[in-house]
Amino acid sequence: MRRNVLILLVSGFCAVVAACSNDTSSLDSTQSTPASATSANAPQIAVAPWNGSLQDATKTDLCALDMINGQKAVNGSFEVVAGQPVVFEGWVSTSDLHNPGSFSIVLRGTNSFGLESNTGLQRSDVAQAFKTSDLMNAGYKAELSALQIPTGSYSVFLIHEEKGGKFACDPKLNVTVK
């Protein structure tokens, strides 16, 4: 309930800011589809400006952004079209090889944007690679109905909270929005 109220407040704030400036580039809706959910009942979450810092985050490499829109990165980069649907797919792990549950996908560029997502998709390949069943459902699939952010190049980071601190995973990939 508290999370839903926060989502509504952030979404409303973004809508007001966009309406005042006649610029809807900071608005979007997404749904993360865990293994037990369907697109029809997944929550709508706004892509919002992200003003966080990665300086105080513990760096980790326990994540992957495997595909965007069903395509693998080419030369370390993905290309998407502004205003079009976008689907992020991959996996995330905590530092002690557990499923983090919720996390944020952050696109960092001249302006930075974040969207909340959740793990829950089965990834037996990840569980086998790390030899732990705790990562069996560490996969994610975040579906945006339309990516409404400014054109440009963005670095991708996957950020989650654990042990009272922030952890940032850099899959060393870029997203170019055209």
C-alpha atoms as a printed R data frame, in Angstrom:
    type eleno elety resid chain resno      x       y       z
1   ATOM     1    CA   MET     A     1  0.000   0.000   0.000
2   ATOM     2    CA   ARG     A     2  2.744   2.445   1.011
3   ATOM     3    CA   ARG     A     3  4.693   1.670  -2.185
4   ATOM     4    CA   ASN     A     4  1.585   2.223  -4.306
5   ATOM     5    CA   VAL     A     5  1.003   5.621  -2.665
6   ATOM     6    CA   LEU     A     6  4.634   6.577  -3.326
7   ATOM     7    CA   ILE     A     7  4.329   5.473  -6.951
8   ATOM     8    CA   LEU     A     8  1.160   7.525  -7.376
9   ATOM     9    CA   LEU     A     9  2.805  10.587  -5.787
10  ATOM    10    CA   VAL     A    10  5.903  10.334  -7.984
11  ATOM    11    CA   SER     A    11  3.773   9.725 -11.088
12  ATOM    12    CA   GLY     A    12  1.532  12.673 -10.246
13  ATOM    13    CA   PHE     A    13  4.504  14.951  -9.590
14  ATOM    14    CA   CYS     A    14  6.076  13.968 -12.911
15  ATOM    15    CA   ALA     A    15  2.771  14.565 -14.708
16  ATOM    16    CA   VAL     A    16  2.425  18.032 -13.175
17  ATOM    17    CA   VAL     A    17  6.022  18.949 -14.033
18  ATOM    18    CA   ALA     A    18  5.592  17.675 -17.594
19  ATOM    19    CA   ALA     A    19  2.264  19.490 -18.021
20  ATOM    20    CA   CYS     A    20  3.730  22.762 -16.777
21  ATOM    21    CA   SER     A    21  6.635  22.553 -19.184
22  ATOM    22    CA   ASN     A    22  4.682  21.002 -22.087
23  ATOM    23    CA   ASP     A    23  7.400  18.344 -22.063
24  ATOM    24    CA   THR     A    24  6.381  14.744 -21.445
25  ATOM    25    CA   SER     A    25  9.911  13.398 -21.911
26  ATOM    26    CA   SER     A    26 10.191  12.377 -18.268
27  ATOM    27    CA   LEU     A    27  7.011  10.311 -18.167
28  ATOM    28    CA   ASP     A    28  6.555   6.669 -18.941
29  ATOM    29    CA   SER     A    29  4.793   3.646 -17.626
30  ATOM    30    CA   THR     A    30  6.299   0.247 -17.109
31  ATOM    31    CA   GLN     A    31  5.334  -3.099 -15.840
32  ATOM    32    CA   SER     A    32  7.649  -5.687 -14.459
33  ATOM    33    CA   THR     A    33  6.368  -9.157 -15.070
34  ATOM    34    CA   PRO     A    34  7.523 -11.680 -12.489
35  ATOM    35    CA   ALA     A    35  6.960 -15.361 -13.139
36  ATOM    36    CA   SER     A    36  3.716 -15.325 -11.175
37  ATOM    37    CA   ALA     A    37  2.222 -12.206 -12.815
38  ATOM    38    CA   THR     A    38  0.777 -11.397 -16.186
39  ATOM    39    CA   SER     A    39  0.984  -8.172 -18.160
40  ATOM    40    CA   ALA     A    40 -2.680  -7.507 -17.436
41  ATOM    41    CA   ASN     A    41 -2.227  -7.309 -13.664
42  ATOM    42    CA   ALA     A    42  1.317  -5.947 -13.384
43  ATOM    43    CA   PRO     A    43  1.611  -2.512 -11.739
44  ATOM    44    CA   GLN     A    44  2.187   0.586 -13.854
45  ATOM    45    CA   ILE     A    45  5.320   2.426 -12.689
46  ATOM    46    CA   ALA     A    46  6.616   5.750 -13.948
47  ATOM    47    CA   VAL     A    47 10.061   6.333 -15.352
48  ATOM    48    CA   ALA     A    48 11.168   9.358 -13.390
49  ATOM    49    CA   PRO     A    49 14.170  11.670 -13.361
50  ATOM    50    CA   TRP     A    50 16.906  10.067 -11.279
51  ATOM    51    CA   ASN     A    51 19.087  12.357  -9.200
52  ATOM    52    CA   GLY     A    52 20.828   9.672  -7.164
53  ATOM    53    CA   SER     A    53 24.549   9.215  -6.828
54  ATOM    54    CA   LEU     A    54 26.616   6.127  -7.532
55  ATOM    55    CA   GLN     A    55 29.577   7.394  -5.506
56  ATOM    56    CA   ASP     A    56 28.312   5.939  -2.233
57  ATOM    57    CA   ALA     A    57 27.168   2.667  -3.805
58  ATOM    58    CA   THR     A    58 29.091  -0.568  -3.493
59  ATOM    59    CA   LYS     A    59 30.080  -1.727  -6.969
60  ATOM    60    CA   THR     A    60 29.114  -5.217  -8.078
61  ATOM    61    CA   ASP     A    61 29.095  -7.208 -11.297
62  ATOM    62    CA   LEU     A    62 26.353  -9.649 -10.310
63  ATOM    63    CA   CYS     A    63 23.797  -8.652 -12.930
64  ATOM    64    CA   ALA     A    64 23.075  -8.673 -16.631
65  ATOM    65    CA   LEU     A    65 21.018  -6.759 -19.136
66  ATOM    66    CA   ASP     A    66 20.709  -9.576 -21.641
67  ATOM    67    CA   MET     A    67 18.326  -8.024 -24.131
68  ATOM    68    CA   ILE     A    68 16.293  -4.973 -24.982
69  ATOM    69    CA   ASN     A    69 13.284  -5.599 -27.218
70  ATOM    70    CA   GLY     A    70 14.426  -9.187 -27.708
71  ATOM    71    CA   GLN     A    71 17.768  -8.105 -29.183
72  ATOM    72    CA   LYS     A    72 21.251  -8.536 -27.713
73  ATOM    73    CA   ALA     A    73 23.625  -5.567 -27.518
74  ATOM    74    CA   VAL     A    74 25.756  -4.823 -30.562
75  ATOM    75    CA   ASN     A    75 29.252  -3.578 -29.674
76  ATOM    76    CA   GLY     A    76 28.124  -2.951 -26.081
77  ATOM    77    CA   SER     A    77 25.138  -0.835 -27.060
78  ATOM    78    CA   PHE     A    78 21.406  -1.051 -27.598
79  ATOM    79    CA   GLU     A    79 19.396   1.255 -29.833
80  ATOM    80    CA   VAL     A    80 15.783   2.172 -29.075
81  ATOM    81    CA   VAL     A    81 13.301   4.687 -30.433
82  ATOM    82    CA   ALA     A    82 11.841   7.352 -28.146
83  ATOM    83    CA   GLY     A    83  8.108   7.001 -27.702
84  ATOM    84    CA   GLN     A    84  8.109   3.303 -28.618
85  ATOM    85    CA   PRO     A    85  7.633   0.276 -26.328
86  ATOM    86    CA   VAL     A    86 10.794  -1.035 -24.683
87  ATOM    87    CA   VAL     A    87 11.385  -4.330 -22.863
88  ATOM    88    CA   PHE     A    88 14.468  -4.790 -20.639
89  ATOM    89    CA   GLU     A    89 15.417  -8.405 -19.788
90  ATOM    90    CA   GLY     A    90 18.170  -9.836 -17.615
91  ATOM    91    CA   TRP     A    91 18.960 -10.871 -14.056
92  ATOM    92    CA   VAL     A    92 20.171  -9.345 -10.761
93  ATOM    93    CA   SER     A    93 21.797 -10.846  -7.662
94  ATOM    94    CA   THR     A    94 22.759  -9.579  -4.233
95  ATOM    95    CA   SER     A    95 26.415  -9.712  -3.205
96  ATOM    96    CA   ASP     A    96 25.757 -12.934  -1.266
97  ATOM    97    CA   LEU     A    97 24.014 -14.623  -4.235
98  ATOM    98    CA   HIS     A    98 20.392 -14.103  -3.298
99  ATOM    99    CA   ASN     A    99 17.483 -12.698  -5.253
100 ATOM   100    CA   PRO     A   100 17.151  -8.963  -4.406
101 ATOM   101    CA   GLY     A   101 13.441  -8.760  -5.286
102 ATOM   102    CA   SER     A   102 13.123  -5.097  -6.165
103 ATOM   103    CA   PHE     A   103 15.741  -2.970  -7.904
104 ATOM   104    CA   SER     A   104 16.012   0.044 -10.201
105 ATOM   105    CA   ILE     A   105 17.136   0.267 -13.796
106 ATOM   106    CA   VAL     A   106 18.942   3.583 -14.146
107 ATOM   107    CA   LEU     A   107 19.745   5.201 -17.487
108 ATOM   108    CA   ARG     A   108 22.508   7.741 -16.844
109 ATOM   109    CA   GLY     A   109 23.245  10.460 -19.371
110 ATOM   110    CA   THR     A   110 23.074  14.250 -19.538
111 ATOM   111    CA   ASN     A   111 19.807  13.689 -17.709
112 ATOM   112    CA   SER     A   112 19.321  10.452 -15.807
113 ATOM   113    CA   PHE     A   113 16.168   8.378 -15.455
114 ATOM   114    CA   GLY     A   114 15.197   5.439 -13.276
115 ATOM   115    CA   LEU     A   115 12.468   2.872 -13.248
116 ATOM   116    CA   GLU     A   116 11.574   0.364 -10.604
117 ATOM   117    CA   SER     A   117 11.487  -3.301 -11.452
118 ATOM   118    CA   ASN     A   118 11.303  -6.670  -9.741
119 ATOM   119    CA   THR     A   119 12.944 -10.012 -10.146
120 ATOM   120    CA   GLY     A   120 10.799 -13.126 -10.264
121 ATOM   121    CA   LEU     A   121 11.390 -14.665 -13.666
122 ATOM   122    CA   GLN     A   122 12.943 -18.102 -13.708
123 ATOM   123    CA   ARG     A   123 16.645 -18.134 -14.640
124 ATOM   124    CA   SER     A   124 17.891 -21.693 -14.177
125 ATOM   125    CA   ASP     A   125 21.019 -20.758 -16.172
126 ATOM   126    CA   VAL     A   126 21.976 -18.181 -13.532
127 ATOM   127    CA   ALA     A   127 21.206 -20.570 -10.657
128 ATOM   128    CA   GLN     A   128 23.345 -23.262 -12.317
129 ATOM   129    CA   ALA     A   129 26.211 -20.881 -13.104
130 ATOM   130    CA   PHE     A   130 26.438 -19.723  -9.478
131 ATOM   131    CA   LYS     A   131 25.518 -23.146  -8.057
132 ATOM   132    CA   THR     A   132 22.681 -21.842  -5.899
133 ATOM   133    CA   SER     A   133 18.931 -22.297  -6.163
134 ATOM   134    CA   ASP     A   134 18.543 -18.891  -4.474
135 ATOM   135    CA   LEU     A   135 18.996 -17.315  -7.924
136 ATOM   136    CA   MET     A   136 16.430 -19.516  -9.691
137 ATOM   137    CA   ASN     A   137 14.032 -16.532  -9.921
138 ATOM   138    CA   ALA     A   138 16.578 -13.712 -10.234
139 ATOM   139    CA   GLY     A   139 15.396 -12.813 -13.749
140 ATOM   140    CA   TYR     A   140 13.479  -9.704 -14.695
141 ATOM   141    CA   LYS     A   141 11.478  -8.377 -17.615
142 ATOM   142    CA   ALA     A   142 10.561  -4.694 -17.366
143 ATOM   143    CA   GLU     A   143  8.091  -3.642 -20.040
144 ATOM   144    CA   LEU     A   144  7.608   0.037 -20.879
145 ATOM   145    CA   SER     A   145  4.564   0.938 -22.949
146 ATOM   146    CA   ALA     A   146  6.477   3.874 -24.437
147 ATOM   147    CA   LEU     A   147  9.943   5.151 -23.580
148 ATOM   148    CA   GLN     A   148  9.424   8.886 -23.103
149 ATOM   149    CA   ILE     A   149 12.884  10.216 -22.332
150 ATOM   150    CA   PRO     A   150 15.061  12.600 -24.351
151 ATOM   151    CA   THR     A   151 17.135  11.286 -27.219
152 ATOM   152    CA   GLY     A   152 20.775  10.655 -26.381
153 ATOM   153    CA   SER     A   153 23.196   8.086 -25.046
154 ATOM   154    CA   TYR     A   154 22.753   6.535 -21.602
155 ATOM   155    CA   SER     A   155 24.850   4.193 -19.472
156 ATOM   156    CA   VAL     A   156 22.845   1.454 -17.752
157 ATOM   157    CA   PHE     A   157 23.103   0.627 -14.051
158 ATOM   158    CA   LEU     A   158 21.055  -1.831 -11.991
159 ATOM   159    CA   ILE     A   159 20.749  -0.648  -8.390
160 ATOM   160    CA   HIS     A   160 19.371  -2.466  -5.360
161 ATOM   161    CA   GLU     A   161 19.413  -2.144  -1.579
162 ATOM   162    CA   GLU     A   162 20.881  -4.789   0.693
163 ATOM   163    CA   LYS     A   163 22.404  -4.880   4.158
164 ATOM   164    CA   GLY     A   164 21.351  -1.260   4.679
165 ATOM   165    CA   GLY     A   165 23.358  -0.012   1.701
166 ATOM   166    CA   LYS     A   166 23.075   0.695  -1.986
167 ATOM   167    CA   PHE     A   167 24.651  -1.672  -4.519
168 ATOM   168    CA   ALA     A   168 25.216  -0.645  -8.148
169 ATOM   169    CA   CYS     A   169 25.856  -3.146 -10.892
170 ATOM   170    CA   ASP     A   170 27.364  -1.881 -14.133
171 ATOM   171    CA   PRO     A   171 26.699  -4.294 -17.002
172 ATOM   172    CA   LYS     A   172 28.961  -2.004 -19.093
173 ATOM   173    CA   LEU     A   173 26.267  -1.352 -21.693
174 ATOM   174    CA   ASN     A   174 24.832   1.762 -23.273
175 ATOM   175    CA   VAL     A   175 21.396   2.591 -24.586
176 ATOM   176    CA   THR     A   176 21.057   5.077 -27.425
177 ATOM   177    CA   VAL     A   177 17.612   6.651 -27.624
178 ATOM   178    CA   LYS     A   178 16.781   8.009 -31.077
